[in-house]
Amino acid sequence: IEITIEGMTCGHCQMSVTNELATLEGVKSVSVDHTLGTAIVEAEGVSNEQFEEAVTEAGYKAVGFQTIDA
């Protein structure tokens, strides 16, 4: 899934979001890019609400979710 995230401006932001998303049970891989404002997450059994909560916990706002084909 691709998550659009508002508020990330640097590598530290990117790492904070990566760490929060990686703690969710069912997440297999996380790739966050602060320059694009996106996170690509490979996961099974994780809801958009759980992703949103993790991004919020990191201090940012998840504003969009898009399923992408593997």
Secondary structure, DSSP 8 states (H G I E B T S, - for coil): -EEEEES--SHHHHHHHHHHHHTSTTEEEEEEETTTTEEEEEESS--HHHHHHHHHHHT-EEEEEE----
